[in-house]
Amino acid sequence: MRRILVTGSLGQIGSELVPALRERHGAQSVVASYHRTKPDVDDGLSEYLDCTDPQQIEDVVQRYDIGVIYHLAALLSAVAEAKPQAAWDVNMGSLHNVLEVARRNGCALFFPSSIGAFGPNTPKQGTPQDTIQRPNTIYGVTKVSGELLCDYYTTRYGIDTRGLRFPGLISHVTVPGGGTTDYAVDIFYQAIQHRRYTCFLRPDTRLDMMYMPDAVRAACDVMETDPTALKHRNAFNVTAMSITPEELAVEIRNHIPNFVMEYEVDPVRQAIADSWPQSMDDSEARAQWRWSPEFDLSRMTAEMLKKLRIKLT
């Protein structure tokens, strides 16, 4: 079996995807690449890799006989909006580099898209798999462009590209990293440590969310599905829950009764959130590769608090 390469392996998704892939395929079958920081502990293969350098990608792919690439390296929504040129260079430049290497070496590719690929004219409720995508953020523009570029490489060159439109992702492994939905991660840290959190979104801001174990399983499952079963590739809507900050706070109070939620709205991140869907229709993912989440709001909240209490003590 050819090996798997994960770019951005120390990021929000990669930190949990790499161990999951190694559990499925073996530690020596997965190469975790890092850019600025080398992992302190690594029980498998790892390599320094700057995805803006196509030759470095080519060298790693050939040296390890890579057959599948999970390309996760990217700047997230709020960070991208503050650095739009860097966001384009990193998000699109690196994707094009990886696609070219995949084309030359016969690799399959996973590309994570996002609810950010939609925009203010997209239907807010039950957002369809196929609908208008006119985002008003540079992050969203790179995600739509990435979906289209992956489709092009599939139809033009026959590269097996697949992707998911992730909602906000909630994880106990990595700290918030500059995303608009990161309130739903930071709130747990603050609830445990200080019993108080100041949210940068309005209390009624409804967005799709997913607990990271579900997201990791979805990424693995879609890449392992028989390609003849897939009508869509880039990218499937997937979601697990549609919640507001206030609903999350209420659920946390079931475990920490004296938790206090306050609000200081950040206009930039609120505008980004307002341009995104409130709930996505993921029926195509359920039909084509049997997607189904395991965690709802209640189960996710209980596990997040349990895991973080252990981590923070």
LINPE-V471372 format. One record per pair of residues at least 6 apart in sequence whose C-alpha atoms are under 7 Angstrom apart, sorted by the first residue. I is the first residue (numbers start at 1). J is the second residue. If there is no record, write none. Layout:
# LINPE-V471372
i->I j->J
i->I j->J
This chain:
# LINPE-V471372
i->2 j->65
i->2 j->66
i->2 j->67
i->3 j->29
i->3 j->30
i->3 j->64
i->3 j->65
i->3 j->66
i->3 j->67
i->3 j->68
i->4 j->29
i->4 j->30
i->4 j->31
i->4 j->66
i->4 j->67
i->4 j->68
i->4 j->69
i->5 j->30
i->5 j->31
i->5 j->32
i->5 j->66
i->5 j->68
i->5 j->69
i->5 j->70
i->6 j->31
i->6 j->32
i->6 j->33
i->6 j->69
i->6 j->70
i->6 j->71
i->7 j->32
i->7 j->33
i->7 j->34
i->7 j->70
i->7 j->71
i->7 j->72
i->7 j->73
i->8 j->14
i->8 j->33
i->8 j->34
i->8 j->72
i->8 j->73
i->9 j->15
i->9 j->18
i->9 j->32
i->9 j->33
i->9 j->34
i->10 j->34
i->12 j->174
i->14 j->72
i->16 j->216
i->17 j->216
i->18 j->32
i->21 j->30
i->22 j->29
i->22 j->30
i->27 j->43
i->27 j->44
i->28 j->44
i->28 j->45
i->30 j->45
i->31 j->45
i->31 j->46
i->32 j->45
i->32 j->46
i->32 j->47
i->33 j->46
i->33 j->47
i->33 j->48
i->33 j->49
i->34 j->47
i->34 j->48
i->34 j->49
i->35 j->48
i->35 j->49
i->35 j->50
i->49 j->56
i->49 j->57
i->50 j->56
i->51 j->57
i->51 j->94
i->52 j->90
i->52 j->93
i->52 j->94
i->54 j->97
i->57 j->98
i->58 j->101
i->66 j->107
i->67 j->106
i->67 j->107
i->67 j->108
i->68 j->107
i->68 j->108
i->68 j->109
i->69 j->107
i->69 j->108
i->69 j->109
i->69 j->110
i->70 j->109
i->70 j->110
i->70 j->111
i->71 j->110
i->71 j->111
i->72 j->111
i->72 j->112
i->74 j->90
i->74 j->91
i->75 j->87
i->75 j->91
i->76 j->139
i->76 j->178
i->76 j->179
i->77 j->139
i->77 j->178
i->77 j->179
i->77 j->180
i->78 j->178
i->78 j->179
i->78 j->180
i->78 j->269
i->79 j->178
i->80 j->87
i->80 j->138
i->80 j->139
i->81 j->137
i->81 j->138
i->81 j->139
i->84 j->138
i->87 j->139
i->88 j->142
i->91 j->142
i->92 j->142
i->92 j->146
i->102 j->108
i->103 j->159
i->108 j->159
i->108 j->160
i->108 j->161
i->109 j->160
i->109 j->161
i->109 j->162
i->110 j->161
i->110 j->162
i->110 j->163
i->111 j->162
i->111 j->163
i->112 j->163
i->112 j->164
i->112 j->165
i->112 j->166
i->113 j->143
i->113 j->163
i->113 j->164
i->113 j->165
i->113 j->166
i->113 j->235
i->114 j->143
i->114 j->165
i->114 j->166
i->114 j->167
i->115 j->165
i->115 j->166
i->115 j->167
i->115 j->276
i->115 j->277
i->116 j->135
i->116 j->139
i->116 j->140
i->116 j->276
i->117 j->133
i->117 j->135
i->117 j->140
i->117 j->141
i->117 j->143
i->117 j->144
i->118 j->133
i->118 j->134
i->118 j->135
i->118 j->140
i->118 j->276
i->119 j->133
i->119 j->134
i->119 j->135
i->119 j->136
i->119 j->275
i->119 j->276
i->120 j->135
i->120 j->275
i->120 j->276
i->121 j->134
i->122 j->131
i->122 j->132
i->122 j->133
i->123 j->277
i->124 j->277
i->124 j->278
i->124 j->279
i->125 j->277
i->125 j->278
i->125 j->279
i->125 j->280
i->126 j->279
i->126 j->280
i->126 j->281
i->127 j->277
i->127 j->279
i->127 j->280
i->127 j->281
i->128 j->280
i->128 j->281
i->129 j->236
i->129 j->237
i->129 j->281
i->129 j->282
i->129 j->284
i->135 j->141
i->147 j->234
i->147 j->235
i->150 j->161
i->150 j->234
i->151 j->234
i->153 j->159
i->154 j->160
i->154 j->161
i->161 j->233
i->162 j->223
i->162 j->233
i->162 j->234
i->162 j->235
i->163 j->233
i->163 j->234
i->163 j->235
i->163 j->236
i->164 j->234
i->164 j->235
i->164 j->236
i->164 j->237
i->164 j->238
i->165 j->235
i->165 j->236
i->165 j->237
i->165 j->238
i->166 j->237
i->166 j->238
i->166 j->239
i->167 j->208
i->167 j->209
i->167 j->210
i->167 j->239
i->168 j->181
i->168 j->208
i->168 j->209
i->168 j->210
i->169 j->209
i->169 j->210
i->169 j->211
i->169 j->212
i->170 j->184
i->170 j->185
i->170 j->210
i->170 j->211
i->170 j->212
i->171 j->185
i->171 j->211
i->171 j->212
i->172 j->304
i->172 j->307
i->172 j->308
i->176 j->182
i->176 j->185
i->176 j->186
i->180 j->269
i->180 j->273
i->183 j->199
i->187 j->197
i->188 j->305
i->190 j->196
i->190 j->197
i->191 j->197
i->191 j->259
i->195 j->258
i->195 j->259
i->195 j->260
i->196 j->259
i->196 j->260
i->196 j->261
i->197 j->260
i->197 j->261
i->197 j->262
i->198 j->261
i->198 j->262
i->198 j->263
i->198 j->264
i->199 j->262
i->199 j->263
i->199 j->264
i->199 j->265
i->200 j->263
i->200 j->264
i->200 j->265
i->200 j->266
i->201 j->265
i->201 j->266
i->201 j->270
i->202 j->263
i->202 j->265
i->203 j->244
i->203 j->245
i->203 j->246
i->204 j->244
i->204 j->245
i->204 j->246
i->205 j->244
i->205 j->245
i->206 j->242
i->206 j->243
i->206 j->244
i->206 j->278
i->207 j->242
i->207 j->243
i->207 j->244
i->207 j->277
i->207 j->278
i->207 j->279
i->208 j->239
i->208 j->241
i->208 j->242
i->208 j->243
i->208 j->278
i->208 j->279
i->209 j->239
i->209 j->240
i->209 j->241
i->209 j->242
i->210 j->239
i->210 j->240
i->210 j->241
i->211 j->295
i->211 j->300
i->214 j->293
i->214 j->294
i->218 j->291
i->222 j->289
i->225 j->289
i->229 j->288
i->230 j->288
i->236 j->285
i->237 j->280
i->237 j->281
i->237 j->282
i->237 j->285
i->238 j->282
i->238 j->285
i->239 j->280
i->239 j->282
i->240 j->293
i->240 j->295
i->240 j->296
i->241 j->296
i->241 j->297
i->242 j->278
i->242 j->279
i->249 j->261
i->251 j->298
i->252 j->301
i->253 j->259
i->285 j->291
i->286 j->292
